[in-house]
């Protein structure tokens, strides 16, 4: 089922949840944490990362000092 989700752009949805909103606020930390955990277990391939742009938002959290170490 994971491949079906990936082929149907589930990463685009995850990216939208992880991105800051219009006002620059981030999603709830528990949601961010769980979505990032899900990203770790999905069989994501390079093509999925390129199509969705989710890698950029992951790097955003990695580089952001105000985000907890657990999420970074």
Predicted model as a PDB file, atoms N, CA, C, CB and O in Angstrom, pLDDT in the B-factor column:
MODEL        1                                                                  
ATOM      1  N   UNK A   1       0.818  -1.201   0.000  1.00 83.00           N  
ATOM      2  CA  UNK A   1       0.000   0.000   0.000  1.00 83.00           C  
ATOM      3  C   UNK A   1       0.859   1.261   0.000  1.00 83.00           C  
ATOM      4  CB  UNK A   1      -0.929   0.000   1.202  1.00 83.00           C  
ATOM      5  O   UNK A   1       0.439   2.296  -0.517  1.00 83.00           O  
ATOM      6  N   UNK A   2       2.047   1.181   0.571  1.00 83.00           N  
ATOM      7  CA  UNK A   2       2.898   2.367   0.639  1.00 83.00           C  
ATOM      8  C   UNK A   2       3.236   2.882  -0.745  1.00 83.00           C  
ATOM      9  CB  UNK A   2       4.176   2.061   1.405  1.00 83.00           C  
ATOM     10  O   UNK A   2       3.252   4.092  -0.970  1.00 83.00           O  
ATOM     11  N   UNK A   3       3.505   1.988  -1.668  1.00 83.00           N  
ATOM     12  CA  UNK A   3       3.821   2.399  -3.037  1.00 83.00           C  
ATOM     13  C   UNK A   3       2.628   3.096  -3.695  1.00 83.00           C  
ATOM     14  CB  UNK A   3       4.246   1.183  -3.875  1.00 83.00           C  
ATOM     15  O   UNK A   3       2.798   4.052  -4.452  1.00 83.00           O  
ATOM     16  N   UNK A   4       1.440   2.618  -3.402  1.00 84.00           N  
ATOM     17  CA  UNK A   4       0.236   3.246  -3.950  1.00 84.00           C  
ATOM     18  C   UNK A   4       0.105   4.667  -3.424  1.00 84.00           C  
ATOM     19  CB  UNK A   4      -1.023   2.424  -3.598  1.00 84.00           C  
ATOM     20  O   UNK A   4      -0.204   5.585  -4.183  1.00 84.00           O  
ATOM     21  N   UNK A   5       0.336   4.852  -2.129  1.00 85.00           N  
ATOM     22  CA  UNK A   5       0.283   6.198  -1.553  1.00 85.00           C  
ATOM     23  C   UNK A   5       1.311   7.112  -2.205  1.00 85.00           C  
ATOM     24  CB  UNK A   5       0.515   6.144  -0.038  1.00 85.00           C  
ATOM     25  O   UNK A   5       1.003   8.251  -2.557  1.00 85.00           O  
ATOM     26  N   UNK A   6       2.528   6.613  -2.364  1.00 87.00           N  
ATOM     27  CA  UNK A   6       3.580   7.426  -2.968  1.00 87.00           C  
ATOM     28  C   UNK A   6       3.260   7.780  -4.417  1.00 87.00           C  
ATOM     29  CB  UNK A   6       4.914   6.696  -2.896  1.00 87.00           C  
ATOM     30  O   UNK A   6       3.508   8.905  -4.851  1.00 87.00           O  
ATOM     31  N   UNK A   7       2.717   6.834  -5.157  1.00 83.00           N  
ATOM     32  CA  UNK A   7       2.367   7.087  -6.553  1.00 83.00           C  
ATOM     33  C   UNK A   7       1.198   8.060  -6.693  1.00 83.00           C  
ATOM     34  CB  UNK A   7       2.029   5.783  -7.246  1.00 83.00           C  
ATOM     35  O   UNK A   7       1.011   8.659  -7.752  1.00 83.00           O  
ATOM     36  N   UNK A   8       0.422   8.218  -5.639  1.00 85.00           N  
ATOM     37  CA  UNK A   8      -0.724   9.136  -5.661  1.00 85.00           C  
ATOM     38  C   UNK A   8      -0.458  10.419  -4.883  1.00 85.00           C  
ATOM     39  CB  UNK A   8      -1.951   8.447  -5.094  1.00 85.00           C  
ATOM     40  O   UNK A   8      -1.374  11.022  -4.323  1.00 85.00           O  
ATOM     41  N   UNK A   9       0.795  10.824  -4.856  1.00 86.00           N  
ATOM     42  CA  UNK A   9       1.240  12.110  -4.331  1.00 86.00           C  
ATOM     43  C   UNK A   9       0.932  12.349  -2.843  1.00 86.00           C  
ATOM     44  CB  UNK A   9       0.616  13.191  -5.130  1.00 86.00           C  
ATOM     45  O   UNK A   9       0.578  13.463  -2.459  1.00 86.00           O  
ATOM     46  N   UNK A  10       1.062  11.329  -2.021  1.00 91.00           N  
ATOM     47  CA  UNK A  10       0.870  11.527  -0.589  1.00 91.00           C  
ATOM     48  C   UNK A  10       1.959  12.452  -0.026  1.00 91.00           C  
ATOM     49  CB  UNK A  10       0.879  10.166   0.148  1.00 91.00           C  
ATOM     50  O   UNK A  10       1.735  13.131   0.977  1.00 91.00           O  
ATOM     51  N   UNK A  11       3.123  12.482  -0.659  1.00 92.00           N  
ATOM     52  CA  UNK A  11       4.192  13.356  -0.187  1.00 92.00           C  
ATOM     53  C   UNK A  11       3.834  14.827  -0.373  1.00 92.00           C  
ATOM     54  CB  UNK A  11       5.491  13.040  -0.917  1.00 92.00           C  
ATOM     55  O   UNK A  11       4.279  15.671   0.405  1.00 92.00           O  
ATOM     56  N   UNK A  12       3.044  15.143  -1.382  1.00 93.00           N  
ATOM     57  CA  UNK A  12       2.585  16.515  -1.565  1.00 93.00           C  
ATOM     58  C   UNK A  12       1.715  16.949  -0.384  1.00 93.00           C  
ATOM     59  CB  UNK A  12       1.805  16.651  -2.888  1.00 93.00           C  
ATOM     60  O   UNK A  12       1.812  18.082   0.088  1.00 93.00           O  
ATOM     61  N   UNK A  13       0.878  16.049   0.078  1.00 92.00           N  
ATOM     62  CA  UNK A  13       0.009  16.343   1.215  1.00 92.00           C  
ATOM     63  C   UNK A  13       0.830  16.494   2.490  1.00 92.00           C  
ATOM     64  CB  UNK A  13      -1.047  15.238   1.388  1.00 92.00           C  
ATOM     65  O   UNK A  13       0.598  17.411   3.278  1.00 92.00           O  
ATOM     66  N   UNK A  14       1.782  15.601   2.689  1.00 94.00           N  
ATOM     67  CA  UNK A  14       2.650  15.684   3.869  1.00 94.00           C  
ATOM     68  C   UNK A  14       3.435  16.989   3.844  1.00 94.00           C  
ATOM     69  CB  UNK A  14       3.617  14.474   3.930  1.00 94.00           C  
ATOM     70  O   UNK A  14       3.588  17.643   4.876  1.00 94.00           O  
ATOM     71  N   UNK A  15       3.925  17.364   2.685  1.00 93.00           N  
ATOM     72  CA  UNK A  15       4.673  18.612   2.548  1.00 93.00           C  
ATOM     73  C   UNK A  15       3.805  19.809   2.951  1.00 93.00           C  
ATOM     74  CB  UNK A  15       5.179  18.781   1.100  1.00 93.00           C  
ATOM     75  O   UNK A  15       4.272  20.703   3.657  1.00 93.00           O  
ATOM     76  N   UNK A  16       2.562  19.828   2.511  1.00 93.00           N  
ATOM     77  CA  UNK A  16       1.663  20.937   2.856  1.00 93.00           C  
ATOM     78  C   UNK A  16       1.427  21.013   4.354  1.00 93.00           C  
ATOM     79  CB  UNK A  16       0.328  20.788   2.129  1.00 93.00           C  
ATOM     80  O   UNK A  16       1.316  22.110   4.902  1.00 93.00           O  
ATOM     81  N   UNK A  17       1.349  19.880   5.024  1.00 92.00           N  
ATOM     82  CA  UNK A  17       1.174  19.872   6.473  1.00 92.00           C  
ATOM     83  C   UNK A  17       2.426  20.363   7.196  1.00 92.00           C  
ATOM     84  CB  UNK A  17       0.815  18.472   6.949  1.00 92.00           C  
ATOM     85  O   UNK A  17       2.333  20.977   8.258  1.00 92.00           O  
ATOM     86  N   UNK A  18       3.586  20.093   6.624  1.00 92.00           N  
ATOM     87  CA  UNK A  18       4.841  20.479   7.269  1.00 92.00           C  
ATOM     88  C   UNK A  18       5.250  21.923   6.981  1.00 92.00           C  
ATOM     89  CB  UNK A  18       5.941  19.552   6.826  1.00 92.00           C  
ATOM     90  O   UNK A  18       5.981  22.524   7.769  1.00 92.00           O  
ATOM     91  N   UNK A  19       4.794  22.479   5.879  1.00 93.00           N  
ATOM     92  CA  UNK A  19       5.177  23.840   5.512  1.00 93.00           C  
ATOM     93  C   UNK A  19       4.574  24.862   6.482  1.00 93.00           C  
ATOM     94  CB  UNK A  19       4.733  24.149   4.072  1.00 93.00           C  
ATOM     95  O   UNK A  19       3.491  24.650   7.028  1.00 93.00           O  
ATOM     96  N   UNK A  20       5.289  25.965   6.685  1.00 90.00           N  
ATOM     97  CA  UNK A  20       4.697  27.062   7.468  1.00 90.00           C  
ATOM     98  C   UNK A  20       3.471  27.601   6.735  1.00 90.00           C  
ATOM     99  CB  UNK A  20       5.737  28.206   7.711  1.00 90.00           C  
ATOM    100  O   UNK A  20       3.435  27.616   5.505  1.00 90.00           O  
ATOM    101  N   UNK A  21       2.470  28.042   7.492  1.00 87.00           N  
ATOM    102  CA  UNK A  21       1.284  28.591   6.852  1.00 87.00           C  
ATOM    103  C   UNK A  21       1.548  30.014   6.361  1.00 87.00           C  
ATOM    104  CB  UNK A  21       0.094  28.570   7.821  1.00 87.00           C  
ATOM    105  O   UNK A  21       2.683  30.485   6.431  1.00 87.00           O  
ATOM    106  N   UNK A  22       0.539  30.693   5.876  1.00 88.00           N  
ATOM    107  CA  UNK A  22       0.688  32.031   5.297  1.00 88.00           C  
ATOM    108  C   UNK A  22       1.291  33.017   6.303  1.00 88.00           C  
ATOM    109  CB  UNK A  22      -0.670  32.549   4.810  1.00 88.00           C  
ATOM    110  O   UNK A  22       2.066  33.897   5.929  1.00 88.00           O  
ATOM    111  N   UNK A  23       0.937  32.865   7.557  1.00 90.00           N  
ATOM    112  CA  UNK A  23       1.448  33.758   8.604  1.00 90.00           C  
ATOM    113  C   UNK A  23       2.835  33.352   9.106  1.00 90.00           C  
ATOM    114  CB  UNK A  23       0.479  33.788   9.769  1.00 90.00           C  
ATOM    115  O   UNK A  23       3.416  34.036   9.949  1.00 90.00           O  
ATOM    116  N   UNK A  24       3.351  32.267   8.602  1.00 86.00           N  
ATOM    117  CA  UNK A  24       4.681  31.808   8.995  1.00 86.00           C  
ATOM    118  C   UNK A  24       4.683  30.862  10.181  1.00 86.00           C  
ATOM    119  CB  UNK A  24       5.536  32.978   9.309  1.00 86.00           C  
ATOM    120  O   UNK A  24       5.748  30.496  10.676  1.00 86.00           O  
ATOM    121  N   UNK A  25       3.498  30.458  10.649  1.00 87.00           N  
ATOM    122  CA  UNK A  25       3.415  29.536  11.775  1.00 87.00           C  
ATOM    123  C   UNK A  25       3.608  28.100  11.303  1.00 87.00           C  
ATOM    124  CB  UNK A  25       2.069  29.685  12.496  1.00 87.00           C  
ATOM    125  O   UNK A  25       3.167  27.715  10.220  1.00 87.00           O  
ATOM    126  N   UNK A  26       4.267  27.333  12.130  1.00 85.00           N  
ATOM    127  CA  UNK A  26       4.485  25.919  11.834  1.00 85.00           C  
ATOM    128  C   UNK A  26       3.336  25.095  12.393  1.00 85.00           C  
ATOM    129  CB  UNK A  26       5.833  25.435  12.413  1.00 85.00           C  
ATOM    130  O   UNK A  26       2.605  25.554  13.271  1.00 85.00           O  
ATOM    131  N   UNK A  27       3.180  23.891  11.892  1.00 83.00           N  
ATOM    132  CA  UNK A  27       2.131  23.003  12.389  1.00 83.00           C  
ATOM    133  C   UNK A  27       2.431  22.576  13.827  1.00 83.00           C  
ATOM    134  CB  UNK A  27       1.992  21.763  11.478  1.00 83.00           C  
ATOM    135  O   UNK A  27       3.522  22.817  14.346  1.00 83.00           O  
ATOM    136  N   UNK A  28       1.476  21.958  14.440  1.00 87.00           N  
ATOM    137  CA  UNK A  28       1.605  21.487  15.818  1.00 87.00           C  
ATOM    138  C   UNK A  28       2.786  20.517  15.904  1.00 87.00           C  
ATOM    139  CB  UNK A  28       0.284  20.801  16.302  1.00 87.00           C  
ATOM    140  O   UNK A  28       2.917  19.639  15.052  1.00 87.00           O  
ATOM    141  N   UNK A  29       3.652  20.660  16.922  1.00 87.00           N  
ATOM    142  CA  UNK A  29       4.848  19.808  17.015  1.00 87.00           C  
ATOM    143  C   UNK A  29       4.557  18.311  16.970  1.00 87.00           C  
ATOM    144  CB  UNK A  29       5.580  20.118  18.280  1.00 87.00           C  
ATOM    145  O   UNK A  29       5.325  17.556  16.373  1.00 87.00           O  
ATOM    146  N   UNK A  30       3.477  17.872  17.582  1.00 90.00           N  
ATOM    147  CA  UNK A  30       3.178  16.437  17.580  1.00 90.00           C  
ATOM    148  C   UNK A  30       2.844  15.947  16.169  1.00 90.00           C  
ATOM    149  CB  UNK A  30       2.010  16.133  18.535  1.00 90.00           C  
ATOM    150  O   UNK A  30       3.173  14.819  15.803  1.00 90.00           O  
ATOM    151  N   UNK A  31       2.192  16.798  15.385  1.00 91.00           N  
ATOM    152  CA  UNK A  31       1.871  16.431  14.002  1.00 91.00           C  
ATOM    153  C   UNK A  31       3.149  16.385  13.177  1.00 91.00           C  
ATOM    154  CB  UNK A  31       0.859  17.432  13.380  1.00 91.00           C  
ATOM    155  O   UNK A  31       3.366  15.449  12.409  1.00 91.00           O  
ATOM    156  N   UNK A  32       3.998  17.403  13.340  1.00 90.00           N  
ATOM    157  CA  UNK A  32       5.271  17.423  12.614  1.00 90.00           C  
ATOM    158  C   UNK A  32       6.089  16.186  12.926  1.00 90.00           C  
ATOM    159  CB  UNK A  32       6.073  18.681  12.960  1.00 90.00           C  
ATOM    160  O   UNK A  32       6.622  15.540  12.023  1.00 90.00           O  
ATOM    161  N   UNK A  33       6.188  15.855  14.213  1.00 91.00           N  
ATOM    162  CA  UNK A  33       6.989  14.711  14.634  1.00 91.00           C  
ATOM    163  C   UNK A  33       6.480  13.423  13.982  1.00 91.00           C  
ATOM    164  CB  UNK A  33       6.968  14.577  16.166  1.00 91.00           C  
ATOM    165  O   UNK A  33       7.265  12.632  13.459  1.00 91.00           O  
ATOM    166  N   UNK A  34       5.181  13.227  14.018  1.00 93.00           N  
ATOM    167  CA  UNK A  34       4.607  11.993  13.469  1.00 93.00           C  
ATOM    168  C   UNK A  34       4.778  11.922  11.947  1.00 93.00           C  
ATOM    169  CB  UNK A  34       3.117  11.895  13.834  1.00 93.00           C  
ATOM    170  O   UNK A  34       5.091  10.861  11.406  1.00 93.00           O  
ATOM    171  N   UNK A  35       4.575  13.043  11.261  1.00 93.00           N  
ATOM    172  CA  UNK A  35       4.747  13.047   9.806  1.00 93.00           C  
ATOM    173  C   UNK A  35       6.190  12.762   9.417  1.00 93.00           C  
ATOM    174  CB  UNK A  35       4.307  14.387   9.221  1.00 93.00           C  
ATOM    175  O   UNK A  35       6.444  12.049   8.446  1.00 93.00           O  
ATOM    176  N   UNK A  36       7.128  13.310  10.162  1.00 91.00           N  
ATOM    177  CA  UNK A  36       8.541  13.035   9.875  1.00 91.00           C  
ATOM    178  C   UNK A  36       8.895  11.580  10.161  1.00 91.00           C  
ATOM    179  CB  UNK A  36       9.440  13.960  10.699  1.00 91.00           C  
ATOM    180  O   UNK A  36       9.733  10.997   9.474  1.00 91.00           O  
ATOM    181  N   UNK A  37       8.258  10.993  11.173  1.00 92.00           N  
ATOM    182  CA  UNK A  37       8.460   9.566  11.448  1.00 92.00           C  
ATOM    183  C   UNK A  37       7.920   8.723  10.293  1.00 92.00           C  
ATOM    184  CB  UNK A  37       7.771   9.162  12.777  1.00 92.00           C  
ATOM    185  O   UNK A  37       8.536   7.735   9.894  1.00 92.00           O  
ATOM    186  N   UNK A  38       6.776   9.119   9.768  1.00 91.00           N  
ATOM    187  CA  UNK A  38       6.183   8.395   8.637  1.00 91.00           C  
ATOM    188  C   UNK A  38       7.100   8.466   7.422  1.00 91.00           C  
ATOM    189  CB  UNK A  38       4.791   8.968   8.290  1.00 91.00           C  
ATOM    190  O   UNK A  38       7.261   7.484   6.698  1.00 91.00           O  
ATOM    191  N   UNK A  39       7.700   9.635   7.204  1.00 91.00           N  
ATOM    192  CA  UNK A  39       8.621   9.778   6.073  1.00 91.00           C  
ATOM    193  C   UNK A  39       9.803   8.818   6.180  1.00 91.00           C  
ATOM    194  CB  UNK A  39       9.129  11.214   5.986  1.00 91.00           C  
ATOM    195  O   UNK A  39      10.328   8.357   5.167  1.00 91.00           O  
ATOM    196  N   UNK A  40      10.213   8.524   7.400  1.00 91.00           N  
ATOM    197  CA  UNK A  40      11.348   7.625   7.587  1.00 91.00           C  
ATOM    198  C   UNK A  40      11.041   6.182   7.203  1.00 91.00           C  
ATOM    199  CB  UNK A  40      11.799   7.674   9.016  1.00 91.00           C  
ATOM    200  O   UNK A  40      11.942   5.446   6.802  1.00 91.00           O  
ATOM    201  N   UNK A  41       9.798   5.775   7.319  1.00 91.00           N  
ATOM    202  CA  UNK A  41       9.467   4.373   7.039  1.00 91.00           C  
ATOM    203  C   UNK A  41       8.948   4.140   5.626  1.00 91.00           C  
ATOM    204  CB  UNK A  41       8.443   3.890   8.023  1.00 91.00           C  
ATOM    205  O   UNK A  41       8.866   2.996   5.179  1.00 91.00           O  
ATOM    206  N   UNK A  42       8.596   5.206   4.920  1.00 90.00           N  
ATOM    207  CA  UNK A  42       8.108   5.040   3.548  1.00 90.00           C  
ATOM    208  C   UNK A  42       9.264   4.705   2.608  1.00 90.00           C  
ATOM    209  CB  UNK A  42       7.383   6.318   3.070  1.00 90.00           C  
ATOM    210  O   UNK A  42      10.374   5.207   2.786  1.00 90.00           O  
ATOM    211  N   UNK A  43       9.012   3.868   1.619  1.00 92.00           N  
ATOM    212  CA  UNK A  43      10.061   3.534   0.641  1.00 92.00           C  
ATOM    213  C   UNK A  43      10.188   4.639  -0.422  1.00 92.00           C  
ATOM    214  CB  UNK A  43       9.751   2.169  -0.041  1.00 92.00           C  
ATOM    215  O   UNK A  43       9.889   4.426  -1.597  1.00 92.00           O  
ATOM    216  N   UNK A  44      10.631   5.805   0.013  1.00 90.00           N  
ATOM    217  CA  UNK A  44      10.704   6.978  -0.861  1.00 90.00           C  
ATOM    218  C   UNK A  44      11.905   6.849  -1.789  1.00 90.00           C  
ATOM    219  CB  UNK A  44      10.796   8.286  -0.030  1.00 90.00           C  
ATOM    220  O   UNK A  44      13.010   6.515  -1.363  1.00 90.00           O  
ATOM    221  N   UNK A  45      11.663   7.120  -3.050  1.00 87.00           N  
ATOM    222  CA  UNK A  45      12.726   7.100  -4.056  1.00 87.00           C  
ATOM    223  C   UNK A  45      13.018   8.530  -4.497  1.00 87.00           C  
ATOM    224  CB  UNK A  45      12.329   6.213  -5.278  1.00 87.00           C  
ATOM    225  O   UNK A  45      12.242   9.444  -4.215  1.00 87.00           O  
ATOM    226  N   UNK A  46      14.116   8.715  -5.175  1.00 85.00           N  
ATOM    227  CA  UNK A  46      14.543  10.041  -5.619  1.00 85.00           C  
ATOM    228  C   UNK A  46      13.474  10.736  -6.449  1.00 85.00           C  
ATOM    229  CB  UNK A  46      15.825   9.936  -6.420  1.00 85.00           C  
ATOM    230  O   UNK A  46      13.262  11.940  -6.309  1.00 85.00           O  
ATOM    231  N   UNK A  47      12.819  10.005  -7.289  1.00 85.00           N  
ATOM    232  CA  UNK A  47      11.783  10.594  -8.144  1.00 85.00           C  
ATOM    233  C   UNK A  47      10.645  11.177  -7.304  1.00 85.00           C  
ATOM    234  CB  UNK A  47      11.232   9.540  -9.124  1.00 85.00           C  
ATOM    235  O   UNK A  47      10.096  12.224  -7.645  1.00 85.00           O  
ATOM    236  N   UNK A  48      10.293  10.504  -6.213  1.00 87.00           N  
ATOM    237  CA  UNK A  48       9.248  11.013  -5.329  1.00 87.00           C  
ATOM    238  C   UNK A  48       9.674  12.321  -4.672  1.00 87.00           C  
ATOM    239  CB  UNK A  48       8.901   9.975  -4.260  1.00 87.00           C  
ATOM    240  O   UNK A  48       8.877  13.248  -4.539  1.00 87.00           O  
ATOM    241  N   UNK A  49      10.930  12.384  -4.267  1.00 83.00           N  
ATOM    242  CA  UNK A  49      11.441  13.604  -3.634  1.00 83.00           C  
ATOM    243  C   UNK A  49      11.441  14.769  -4.623  1.00 83.00           C  
ATOM    244  CB  UNK A  49      12.863  13.372  -3.088  1.00 83.00           C  
ATOM    245  O   UNK A  49      11.074  15.889  -4.268  1.00 83.00           O  
ATOM    246  N   UNK A  50      11.841  14.509  -5.827  1.00 84.00           N  
ATOM    247  CA  UNK A  50      11.873  15.576  -6.844  1.00 84.00           C  
ATOM    248  C   UNK A  50      10.479  16.083  -7.170  1.00 84.00           C  
ATOM    249  CB  UNK A  50      12.547  15.076  -8.122  1.00 84.00           C  
ATOM    250  O   UNK A  50      10.262  17.289  -7.280  1.00 84.00           O  
ATOM    251  N   UNK A  51       9.542  15.171  -7.325  1.00 87.00           N  
ATOM    252  CA  UNK A  51       8.181  15.558  -7.694  1.00 87.00           C  
ATOM    253  C   UNK A  51       7.474  16.337  -6.579  1.00 87.00           C  
ATOM    254  CB  UNK A  51       7.369  14.320  -8.049  1.00 87.00           C  
ATOM    255  O   UNK A  51       6.731  17.279  -6.853  1.00 87.00           O  
ATOM    256  N   UNK A  52       7.705  15.947  -5.337  1.00 90.00           N  
ATOM    257  CA  UNK A  52       6.961  16.549  -4.232  1.00 90.00           C  
ATOM    258  C   UNK A  52       7.647  17.762  -3.611  1.00 90.00           C  
ATOM    259  CB  UNK A  52       6.731  15.524  -3.174  1.00 90.00           C  
ATOM    260  O   UNK A  52       6.972  18.669  -3.125  1.00 90.00           O  
ATOM    261  N   UNK A  53       8.962  17.788  -3.620  1.00 90.00           N  
ATOM    262  CA  UNK A  53       9.680  18.871  -2.953  1.00 90.00           C  
ATOM    263  C   UNK A  53       9.738  18.706  -1.445  1.00 90.00           C  
ATOM    264  CB  UNK A  53       9.039  20.184  -3.283  1.00 90.00           C  
ATOM    265  O   UNK A  53      10.103  19.643  -0.734  1.00 90.00           O  
ATOM    266  N   UNK A  54       9.384  17.528  -0.945  1.00 92.00           N  
ATOM    267  CA  UNK A  54       9.356  17.296   0.497  1.00 92.00           C  
ATOM    268  C   UNK A  54      10.762  17.342   1.109  1.00 92.00           C  
ATOM    269  CB  UNK A  54       8.702  15.946   0.796  1.00 92.00           C  
ATOM    270  O   UNK A  54      10.915  17.643   2.293  1.00 92.00           O  
ATOM    271  N   UNK A  55      11.768  17.050   0.315  1.00 89.00           N  
ATOM    272  CA  UNK A  55      13.139  17.112   0.820  1.00 89.00           C  
ATOM    273  C   UNK A  55      13.529  18.510   1.262  1.00 89.00           C  
ATOM    274  CB  UNK A  55      14.102  16.630  -0.236  1.00 89.00           C  
ATOM    275  O   UNK A  55      14.275  18.673   2.228  1.00 89.00           O  
ATOM    276  N   UNK A  56      13.032  19.515   0.568  1.00 90.00           N  
ATOM    277  CA  UNK A  56      13.328  20.908   0.938  1.00 90.00           C  
ATOM    278  C   UNK A  56      12.750  21.264   2.302  1.00 90.00           C  
ATOM    279  CB  UNK A  56      12.777  21.867  -0.120  1.00 90.00           C  
ATOM    280  O   UNK A  56      13.400  21.942   3.097  1.00 90.00           O  
ATOM    281  N   UNK A  57      11.545  20.811   2.570  1.00 88.00           N  
ATOM    282  CA  UNK A  57      10.921  21.147   3.846  1.00 88.00           C  
ATOM    283  C   UNK A  57      11.591  20.382   4.985  1.00 88.00           C  
ATOM    284  CB  UNK A  57       9.412  20.838   3.809  1.00 88.00           C  
ATOM    285  O   UNK A  57      11.678  20.891   6.102  1.00 88.00           O  
ATOM    286  N   UNK A  58      12.066  19.168   4.715  1.00 87.00           N  
ATOM    287  CA  UNK A  58      12.808  18.413   5.726  1.00 87.00           C  
ATOM    288  C   UNK A  58      14.112  19.145   6.053  1.00 87.00           C  
ATOM    289  CB  UNK A  58      13.099  16.961   5.233  1.00 87.00           C  
ATOM    290  O   UNK A  58      14.493  19.248   7.219  1.00 87.00           O  
ATOM    291  N   UNK A  59      14.787  19.646   5.034  1.00 88.00           N  
ATOM    292  CA  UNK A  59      16.012  20.417   5.261  1.00 88.00           C  
ATOM    293  C   UNK A  59      15.719  21.716   6.016  1.00 88.00           C  
ATOM    294  CB  UNK A  59      16.699  20.730   3.922  1.00 88.00           C  
ATOM    295  O   UNK A  59      16.534  22.158   6.826  1.00 88.00           O  
ATOM    296  N   UNK A  60      14.576  22.320   5.759  1.00 87.00           N  
ATOM    297  CA  UNK A  60      14.152  23.519   6.479  1.00 87.00           C  
ATOM    298  C   UNK A  60      14.111  23.234   7.979  1.00 87.00           C  
ATOM    299  CB  UNK A  60      12.766  24.001   5.979  1.00 87.00           C  
ATOM    300  O   UNK A  60      14.626  24.020   8.774  1.00 87.00           O  
ATOM    301  N   UNK A  61      13.507  22.125   8.365  1.00 85.00           N  
ATOM    302  CA  UNK A  61      13.433  21.766   9.788  1.00 85.00           C  
ATOM    303  C   UNK A  61      14.800  21.400  10.343  1.00 85.00           C  
ATOM    304  CB  UNK A  61      12.466  20.602   9.994  1.00 85.00           C  
ATOM    305  O   UNK A  61      15.105  21.711  11.495  1.00 85.00           O  
ATOM    306  N   UNK A  62      15.609  20.756   9.552  1.00 86.00           N  
ATOM    307  CA  UNK A  62      16.941  20.358   9.988  1.00 86.00           C  
ATOM    308  C   UNK A  62      17.808  21.579  10.296  1.00 86.00           C  
ATOM    309  CB  UNK A  62      17.611  19.490   8.919  1.00 86.00           C  
ATOM    310  O   UNK A  62      18.581  21.571  11.254  1.00 86.00           O  
ATOM    311  N   UNK A  63      17.679  22.606   9.499  1.00 88.00           N  
ATOM    312  CA  UNK A  63      18.510  23.798   9.647  1.00 88.00           C  
ATOM    313  C   UNK A  63      17.953  24.826  10.618  1.00 88.00           C  
ATOM    314  CB  UNK A  63      18.698  24.437   8.323  1.00 88.00           C  
ATOM    315  O   UNK A  63      18.673  25.745  11.009  1.00 88.00           O  
ATOM    316  N   UNK A  64      16.715  24.701  11.010  1.00 82.00           N  
ATOM    317  CA  UNK A  64      16.057  25.694  11.859  1.00 82.00           C  
ATOM    318  C   UNK A  64      16.421  25.456  13.320  1.00 82.00           C  
ATOM    319  CB  UNK A  64      14.524  25.646  11.671  1.00 82.00           C  
ATOM    320  O   UNK A  64      16.152  24.387  13.868  1.00 82.00           O  
ATOM    321  N   UNK A  65      17.031  26.454  13.945  1.00 80.00           N  
ATOM    322  CA  UNK A  65      17.484  26.343  15.334  1.00 80.00           C  
ATOM    323  C   UNK A  65      16.326  26.312  16.333  1.00 80.00           C  
ATOM    324  CB  UNK A  65      18.407  27.498  15.666  1.00 80.00           C  
ATOM    325  O   UNK A  65      16.452  25.721  17.405  1.00 80.00           O  
ATOM    326  N   UNK A  66      15.206  26.941  15.993  1.00 79.00           N  
ATOM    327  CA  UNK A  66      14.083  27.024  16.935  1.00 79.00           C  
ATOM    328  C   UNK A  66      13.279  25.732  17.033  1.00 79.00           C  
ATOM    329  CB  UNK A  66      13.165  28.145  16.532  1.00 79.00           C  
ATOM    330  O   UNK A  66      12.415  25.603  17.900  1.00 79.00           O  
ATOM    331  N   UNK A  67      13.552  24.794  16.168  1.00 78.00           N  
ATOM    332  CA  UNK A  67      12.845  23.504  16.188  1.00 78.00           C  
ATOM    333  C   UNK A  67      13.554  22.586  17.176  1.00 78.00           C  
ATOM    334  CB  UNK A  67      12.791  22.852  14.754  1.00 78.00           C  
ATOM    335  O   UNK A  67      14.781  22.595  17.269  1.00 78.00           O  
ATOM    336  N   UNK A  68      12.783  21.799  17.907  1.00 76.00           N  
ATOM    337  CA  UNK A  68      13.365  20.902  18.896  1.00 76.00           C  
ATOM    338  C   UNK A  68      14.339  19.909  18.266  1.00 76.00           C  
ATOM    339  CB  UNK A  68      12.268  20.155  19.626  1.00 76.00           C  
ATOM    340  O   UNK A  68      14.217  19.565  17.090  1.00 76.00           O  
ATOM    341  N   UNK A  69      15.288  19.461  19.045  1.00 74.00           N  
ATOM    342  CA  UNK A  69      16.270  18.492  18.555  1.00 74.00           C  
ATOM    343  C   UNK A  69      15.600  17.201  18.110  1.00 74.00           C  
ATOM    344  CB  UNK A  69      17.308  18.193  19.636  1.00 74.00           C  
ATOM    345  O   UNK A  69      16.055  16.547  17.172  1.00 74.00           O  
ATOM    346  N   UNK A  70      14.536  16.846  18.775  1.00 75.00           N  
ATOM    347  CA  UNK A  70      13.818  15.620  18.438  1.00 75.00           C  
ATOM    348  C   UNK A  70      13.314  15.665  16.992  1.00 75.00           C  
ATOM    349  CB  UNK A  70      12.640  15.405  19.408  1.00 75.00           C  
ATOM    350  O   UNK A  70      13.350  14.654  16.291  1.00 75.00           O  
ATOM    351  N   UNK A  71      12.854  16.813  16.553  1.00 75.00           N  
ATOM    352  CA  UNK A  71      12.359  16.960  15.190  1.00 75.00           C  
ATOM    353  C   UNK A  71      13.514  17.151  14.219  1.00 75.00           C  
ATOM    354  CB  UNK A  71      11.386  18.137  15.094  1.00 75.00           C  
ATOM    355  O   UNK A  71      13.481  16.619  13.109  1.00 75.00           O  
ATOM    356  N   UNK A  72      14.523  17.894  14.614  1.00 67.00           N  
ATOM    357  CA  UNK A  72      15.677  18.099  13.727  1.00 67.00           C  
ATOM    358  C   UNK A  72      16.397  16.798  13.512  1.00 67.00           C  
ATOM    359  CB  UNK A  72      16.641  19.146  14.301  1.00 67.00           C  
ATOM    360  O   UNK A  72      17.397  16.758  12.795  1.00 67.00           O  
TER     361      UNK A  72                                                      
ENDMDL                                                                          
END                                                                             
